[in-house]
């Protein structure tokens, strides 16, 4: 299995299509992760357009996409091991629905005319349809800022934590913090055929689900290790305890987590705790209560972790998210 380079030159899918039409081969990678943790919107900050496409917990289109209709009823409570479901935000051009694939989410994003998008770590991987190209978004370990004005319409399939490697056929750590064209991972001719299928489909999101479904192994009666690890860590269990519960040594657990999530169990614990805290904070729960209920030592600890993983203090982040 060929290891991927740590950094890949950024070329937009539109440029890539133009090169392909001219008969030239171009290696493409998207430096921006598209809204898997959806876009957070705020007034223009004066920052230059970042290399990331925002994934904030963001929102839904005020005007639902005809390709991916979303019912108006409230979202069901997210279960452990499922991808985060985003909350509404009137300014963000983002809409999503539950996928037919277990624990996954189908989302669509259209670039907003102004604002700031922020990518937050969530332990998930995405299959993206962007300007006629299929692209893989690896797991993030830190937040990244982007300018939504540079985005075209993008549709994505966000997999449950630990599911992406089974679809893409390589360990998650090889895609960590990267955006890679699918034809860098799968045979180019096969990817061209898939791109034609997605382009011709009335619903790109449904087409992405079919692509992933064909790659997933048949359902097994055995409980997948990644979901068990996520559930235990989300409950606040320590690494030693989790390793013992799943029948592994600490070193074995670390290696398995790198393969499944892109980082070790301690980092995964921090990411899951961040997501748990954000879910509560989005409901206007006071930060002191959020810290106590989410497993932080105190509110100061929560603030340090928010800065480390999101790049901004809690109140700033919640303001961007419309919280």
Secondary structure by P-SEA (a helix, b strand, c coil): ccccccbbbbbcaaaaaaaaaacbbbbbbbccccccccbbbccccccccccccccccccccccccccbbbbccccccccccccbbbbbbccccbbbbbcccccbbbbccccccbbbbbbbbcccccccccccbbbbbccccbbbbbbcccccbbbbbbbccccccccccccccccccccccccccccaaaaaaaaaaaaacccaaaaaaaaaaaacccccccccaaaaaaaaaaacccaaaaaaaacccaaaaaaaaaacccccaaaaaaaaaaaaaaaaaaacccaaaaaaaaccccaaaaaaaaaaaccccaaaaaaaacc
